[in-house]
Structures are given as C-alpha cells and as structure tokens.
Amino acid sequence: MCGGVSAAEGTAWGRLRDRVTASDPGLLRLAAGSRTAGSIALTLAVLTALRAPVPHLVAGAITSMAATFAIREKLHAQQAVTLALGLPVALASVTLAALLDQYVVGGDIFFVVLMFCAVYSRRFGDRGNALGLIGFQIYFMSLFVGASPSALPRLYLVIAVAFACSALLRFVIVRETPAGILERLREAFRVRLAQLVSAQLELLDAGRDEVDKALEAVRERTARLHETALMIQGRLEDGTTDASVARLIQRRIAGAEIAAERLGLLVVNARSSERADTLTLHLPGAPLPAVGQLPVREPGFDVLRRDLAALRLLVLRPEGRTGYAMAHVRNRLLGYREEENLPPGPVAVQDVFRGIGEAARAVLGLRVAMGGPQDETDDTPATARSREELDAEDASIEGAEESEREAAEQPTGLRRPTTRAAVQVAIGSSLAIVGGEFLSAQRWYWAVLTCWIVFINTSSTGEILVKGYRRLLGTVLGVVAGIVLAGLVGPHTWTALALVLVCVFLMFYTAPLSYTLMSFFVTAALGLLYTLLHTYSPSVLLLRIEETALGAACGIIAAALVLPVHTDRRTDELLGTVLHRLSDVTGRAIEQLSGGPTTDLLDQARDLDQALADLRSAVQPLTHPITPLRSRRNTAQYLLALLETCAYHARALAATAELLPTHPSIAADPRLRQACRRITHNIAVIAAHVADHSSTEEIETGPSIASLLDSGPVPGAVRYGRITERVLRHLQRLDEAVIGLARPLRVPRPAPQR
C-alpha cells in the first residue's frame, strides 16, 4: 500500500547512514574529530620527513590539536584571520615558557597571569577565546616537553608546521561551509522526525510491560528533535544567503516540530482511558495514564498503525522521489486535516488521524527547508489547498521585515562573567601551583590544567563541582586504560602514535556527549605520550590522578570562596529570563491572534527555547544522579518539565499566530486578549517571586480559559472553529502549567472559596 522503500533506504548502509546522521546532527562531531586527528597525523608526517625527534613530534601533535580545536568561528574568513593571529601568540607563548623555565617564581607568576588573560579574553568573543586557548595550550606544551632556550628555533619550526597543517585540514581537506553544515542538519532533522514517528508507533503497540519504556523513547526522541531544531536555528544566519529563506526554513522546522510533538500527545491520549496532560511528554518517569491497558485491537487502530507507518515513510522519502503510490498516501493523509475520509473510531483515535494530517502537511512544508523539488502530479483538492496555503506563507515571509531585537543589559566590572571567572581561575591555579609543587616538582602543571579546565563553559559553583567530579572519574578510568595500552605498545613508536590519533578522534567525537568519556580518552592518550617520551611508569599516571584531584579541589575552592555564583542564584536568574520570554511570546502571539500587529514570533519562541536550554544546563548540579538532595532533584526535574510544557504551548501559539495572515481557517478573535490576561499576570507574579522570595503577591485562579470567552459574541469574531478550539486548548494547558509552577516555587495562591 505504501510502496517499497528505495534501494538506498532499504540497505544496511542506508540504515547505518540514517543512524549516524541522527546520532550526530550535521556530522559536527565527526568533522571535529576527523579534522583534529587528521591535522595531527599530517603534522606528524611532515615532522617525520624533517627527521624531528620524538619530543618535537609530541610538541607538534599538541600544537596542531590546539590550533584546530580552539577556533570555533563559522565563516572561513574569520577562521583564517584567527589562525593567522594565533601563530604569533603561540610563538610568543613558547618563547616566554622557555626563557622563564629557569626562574621558578617568575615562571609561575607569569603562568597565572597568562591564565587570567586567557579567561578574560573570552569577553571579546570567539576570536578572543581562541587566542586565549592557544596561548595557554602552547605554554602548557612547553612545560610538557621541557622546552629550553636552545631548542626554540626548532620549536618555532614545529609550531609553524603544525599551524600550516591545521590550516590545510581546515580549509582544503576537511572543508566545511555553513551552507553544507545547515544542509546536513536539515537531513538530521528529517531522520530524527522519522525516528520520533517510529517511537510513537511503538508506543501505540506497546504491551503492559513495555509501555513505560516506549513512552520514555517518545520523550527522548522528542527532545532530540527539539535539539536539532535549535541547532538549525543557530546556523540559519550564516548558512543561507537570503534572510527570507532563513525565515522560511525556520517556520517550516518549527511547524514540523510542533506537529510531531502534538501527534505524540494525541497517541498518548489514544493509548489511555483518560486524557493525558502535556506534562506526560516532558516529565522523566511520569507514567502513562491507565498504564495497565493493553493495545486496543479495533479496526480504527489497525488503520492508525498503517497510517503512522505511512507517515514515517513519507518523512523518509523526499518529495521529489515519491512516485504514484506515495503520492496516493500523501493525499490520503493530507485529507485527514480537512476531515476527509476519517476512519471510524473513538474520538481520541480520530484526533490522532487529524494529527497525522497536520504532520503530513508539515512534511509537505519542509520542501524548501529540505531543498528538494516538488511532485505535484496526482494532487487531490486537499493537497492542492495545502500547497496554496504554503505558497501564501512563502509570499508573506518574503515581504516581512526583520523585527528589532532588544539588547540585554550587560554586567560590568567584577559582575561580568569573564572578569569573575578570570579572577577565580587565577586564584585557583595559584593554589594548584603551590599544591602541585608539593606533589611533584616536575609535573605540577597537571593540577593547574585541571583547575583551568573546570572553569571552561561553567557559570556556577555547582557546575564546577560536577565538572570536577567528571574530570576526576574520567582520569581514573583513563589511567587504567593508559597502563594497559602502554604495556601493549611497549617501544613501538608508530603504534603508539596511531593509538594517540584514535584517542584524539574519540576525545573530540565524544566531548559533546560526555565529559567523563572525553577525560578518559585524554588520559589514555597521555599515557601513550609518556611512553613515547620514555617517561612512562604506573607511578606517573597515579600522580596524574593526584594532580587532577588537587586541581579540581582548587577550582572548587576558588569558585566557592572568591566572587561565588551559587547554583541557586544562577538558576534563579535563568528561570527569571525563561519566564520573561515565555510571557513575551505568549502575550505577543495572543495579541496577533486577537487582531493586533504582526511581529517575528518564531524568533522570540527560539529565544525562549535557548533560555530554557541554558536553564537546563545550569540546573544539572541539582539533577545529577550523585546529588544527595533527592527532593530537590525531583523538584528541579518537575519544574523543567513544566517549563518544557509551557514552551511547547507557547511555540504552538506563536506558529498559529504566524499563519493568521494566510490561513483561510484562522480568523482574529479579540476575545483572546481577555483569556490571555490571567496567564501573563501569573507569569509576572511568579517571575517577581523568583527575583524576590519575600514577594507576597498571589497568582490568580478561576474558571477555565474557554469559559472566559463565553460572555457573548464579538462583532466580526468567529465562533469556535477548529483552529480557535486548538488555540483555546493551548491556552488552557498553558494556564494549568503556569499555575502548576506556583506550587514548587512556593508562590502564594488564593485561599479556596468555601
């Protein structure tokens, strides 16, 4: 009925390709690992041809790695300038390290000053951050290989070769363009969307003992789809040549994400005897209502399974390569959104069919985002209308103007995050130097390196504590691996170098997934490097564990005692930002749905998503499995789930409001302003309580949102149509979720009426 999958899609290679694409969106991790390992391999090959000794091979490998991973800018011109500036910085760093090596106190003081400057330079953006990293890493490399003034000319050559090889890999061999990265991210979105539909189909069929696992898979794949959508959002500006094309892709991706998430909720409702709350899709461990039910074996469910499988196939097969069979499937699914040929069944099941129709329309709308041609043969009237709606949206996007973005007030002085982190890392590394000297006069710099690393990409004491713990755990495991690898390699230099390259690749490939894994591969590679330098012994690797523990402890002490940013304070600030952006998106979406002026709502919705992602990252110390405060962890997870629910409904309202000028079934309804007033008021009350816990203002409660609109018809307003009812459902769920936020945050609520 659905036709067979294409040969490429049906082969093991096609399935493997899709899995890799989904697990590594945009192949960003694969490219980072390949670029860094390839740069090191090329550097080693050139230096070997120049008959460089082993210490210089190690120096070249470390320099090449630093020159490659430090540069994070997106455009090639910017990357080239930063790489060119990094070379003199590296030469100056190795010179000072060699000249100050004989002056213990002076060298230590300069090292601390260098780290302060390297962290402070982050305030100047990606370029400042890259130059700071290069300066620090080259100084560290000099200490590692024992650079001396007499060896400087040869080290200059080594560094120049490493930078040249890094440039060759970056700009020629593993050349990445913003447009190419965006294209691969869009492909990853398509594959992850198909995986989410597969998880929804498995949830529909799950038995009594499998339903919780199936529901967790839906949650996980919903989150991964959202993650990919955010990654695409971050690449749109540089990856497209036209602002209108960027906005069109943004709208199509947002529409598909919302349709898929809504379809998941409808499937949950179809599997349960009572209506599920949206929170079910966002709260880890939340059970499915009426979990004991077995899959229903009614005719409607059999058709539903068939159509979910057809939707998955429609996602996997781009619009230009469908053929007659897939065109027939596409037309049937699109007809459901217009109530055409809805199969018989319970109301909840028919809602899923409507959701499938909306998802099919979103897949059709991805044609520009996926960059493929359209096949308009055999279109039914419902399909033709969907195309006309999409074309009208395209025209409205091309004529839209960019909205002004408000500039956030930046802190100054010691309140600036870069200044505070620079002071903290300087004091922490000073402690690490003193303590490291007591442990080892030759390898004290490992403690300093750990202290430096735990401050990278952290903003609170709790984040530093978790990162230090992960670093120590990865180091301990890496030491064990290093001992095993060193024993296997023995005196075989090239075998050791090959394994170092493998470890470097895996280090960068796993870095975004697990800091513990990254630390493991770093330590394993270091064990091999010590073998190459003929300084390996089990006691050296055990010393690394001690130095790592010391460095992590010094970093935690500095973060806790010097200009501390407590986790509670940091999360409160970010929670306030999320609430303000939630209020903005909701208020402006309802204003537009009520007939007000149009604004760029999807950009604001993505700002909300980014703020929520920042909060999720900052709250990790509270939700980490090792935290002893179980009740706080549960509360934090519940709050995050509620905020995810709020963000989903706000995105849905924004996407619906964006359709208002072009969608024939959507009309402005001024009564919606009244329905939204309570929601925005309650968000403001909660935000005020987060900012000042002594606030006594109460949230408002009352009748349902729908009942607030029943006061009578408004001239020119439409009585509840299908789209208006959906807006009301989103508002009702948003209202319930916002009121739900008040309980764990202990916001005053009105006393119940007798």
Secondary structure, 3 states (H helix, E strand, C coil): CCCCCCHHHHCHHHHHHHHHHHHCHHHHHHHHHHHHHHHHHHHHHHHHHCCCCHHHHHHHHHHHHHHHHCCCCCCHHHHHHHHHHHHHHHHHHHHHHHHCCCCHHHHHHHHHHHHHHHHHHHHHHHHHHHHHHHHHHHHHHHHHHCCCHHHHHHHHHHHHHHHHHHHHHHHHHCCCCHHHHHHHHHHHHHHHHHHHHHHHHHHHHCCCCCHHHHHHHHHHHHHHHHHHHHHHHHHHHHHCCCHHHHHHHHHHHHHHHHHHHHHHHHHHHHHCCCCCCHHHHCCCCCCCCCCCCCCCCCHHHHHHHHHHHHHHHHHHCCHHHCHHHHHHHHHHHHHHCCCCCCCCCCHHHHHHHHHHHHHHHHHHHCCCCCCCCCCCCCCCHHHHHHHHHHHHHHHHHHCCCCCCCCCCCCCCHHHCHHHHHHHHHHHHHHHHHHHHHHHCCCCCHHHHHHHHHHCCCCCCHHHHHHHHHHHHHHHHHHHHHHHHHHHHHCCCHHHHHHHHHHHHHHHHHHCCCCHHHHHHHHHHHHHHHHHHCCCCCHHHHHHHHHHHHHHHHHHHHHHHHCCCCCHHHHHHHHHHHHHHHHHHHHHHHHHHHCCCCCCCHHHHHHHHHHHHHHHHHHCHHHHCCCCCCHHHHHHHHHHHHHHHHHHHHHHHHHHHHHHCCCCCCCCCCCCHHHHHHHHHHHHHHHHHHHHCCCCCCCCCCCCCHHHHCCCCCCCCCCCCCHHHHHHHHHHHHHHHHHHHHHHHHCCCCCCCCC
